Amino acid sequence: MAAGGAHTCALRNDGTVYCWGDNWEGQLGDGTTALSRPTPVAVAGLTGATALAAGGSHTCALQSDGTVACWGDNYYGQLGDGTTTSRPTPVAVAGLSGATALAVGGSHTCALRNDGTVACWGANYYGQLGDGTFTDRLTPTAVAGLSGATAIAARGSHTCALLADGTARCWGNNEYGQLGDGTARGARPFPAPVVDPATGAAVQSIVRADPSPTSADRVRFTVTFTRLAARVTPASFALTTTGALSGVGVVSVVGGPTVYTVTVATDAGSGTLRLDVPVGSGIVDQDGNPLTGGFISGEAYEVRPPPSPTAAVNHPDGAPGSVFVFTLTGLPSGAAVTVDVRAPGQAAFTAALRGLTVGADGRLSFALRALPTAPVGVYTVRATVTLPAGAYTARASVTPPAAALAQPLILEQTVTVVSAASGGVVRDPRRMRRRCRRASCSLRAPCSSRW
């Protein structure tokens, strides 16, 4: 049997299911949304059920082939069919197979799979799906870093899993300490180990030591223990990542004896990363007794690729009077840009440009005109890009490097002013356009490149 917020369902020995009670969202599965049913009604079209689970206003059935069907309220996507449309009859959970058990919370659903992993879907405002985010999911998403699960349970806005080694992990809402990690605050979007009552929590907190999000190739965590900790090394920690981060690893541990700073390296990619103190970490107390993880902060770094800007010009040379069009790409939206012309001199071109802003597509185009009196020579056009607050920090592998959040990027492009006597022509897209209109020809096949 399974009981939801105000409805009840029973699995019969022939694999069919009957439900009764509140039916406002179609949670009885009989094809209607009658206000209530005081006696059992058959769930329409459902056979081969082997287990049931019920949430606030939705119901799910595990089927003999390892698939799952759900019905009822779907406001948060808790039916797993890729929509937010409530269903008065069962619909298949998209892309799920190999399920062996179900657990349903208030507005989320989880399935244990035959490989020991867990997938969840639906509401995620407390991180109850365990995927490292607080984003609702309309289809099953894997619980991050969890394996070896043998049983699952869910209630309200949190979820727990029993592991093969006899330990437990929980995630989601922790307002009342329901995750068992030794605290009673916040929410955990990643699985946290339940404290062993024989030893108590050894880790008080694991928190970010740097602003987030970041694109730094080094990020730091502050790890605080509840008692003196020794033998703390890079190998004492475990990292969990989501997304496509590469080259992730702990590179240094400093501090002690109760507060340590742990530095983690990332090479490339984007995603989130989280630091844990796992069971068997090798960390001991002042008496040489092993310390085990009893707390995970749930704080994770969001790591984004750093800017990789480019600069190009529509033509590399032109006679005095030519217009050069420059295009910058790969910049964060909203970045401010100032343009100057370096040697032989700014006076050879129109005034420097100020107050330019990069568009939402990360591109910026601007034009500079060589004055008719511009001396022949090679000119360097420099664009100074001031990054918007919170956009990026340093990443050593970036070329050109962004040394710090407050430091601008410098992009340079050279152009050559050549004399008309040496064959140089005045290159001006505006004059080209006017000439082509007069001659009724196309810019794609212009009348002439000289005038």
Buried (B, 14 or more C-beta within 10 A) or exposed (E): EBEBBEBBBEBEEEBBBBBBBBBBBBBBBBBBBBEEBEEBBBBBEBEBBBBBBBBBBBBBBBBEEBBBBBBBBBBBBBBBBBBBEBBBBBBBBBEBEBBBBBBBBBBBBBBBBEEBBBBBBBBBBBBBBBBBBBEBBBBBBBBBBBEBBBBBBBBBBBBBBBBEEEBBBBBBBBBEEBBBBBBEEBBBBBBBBBBBEEEEBBBBBBEBEBEBBBBBBBBBBBBBBBBEBBBBEEEBBBBBBBEEBEEBEBEEBEBEEEEBBBBBBBEBBBBBBBBBBBBEBEBBBEEEEBBBBBBBBBBBBBBBBBBEBEBEBBBEBBBBBBBBBBBBBBBBEBBBBBBBBEEBEEEBBEEEBEEBEBEEEBEBEBBBBBEEEBBBEBBEBBBBBBBBEEBBBBBEEBEEBBEEBEEBBEBEBEBBBBEEEEEBBBBBBEBBEEBBEEEEEEEEEEBEEEE
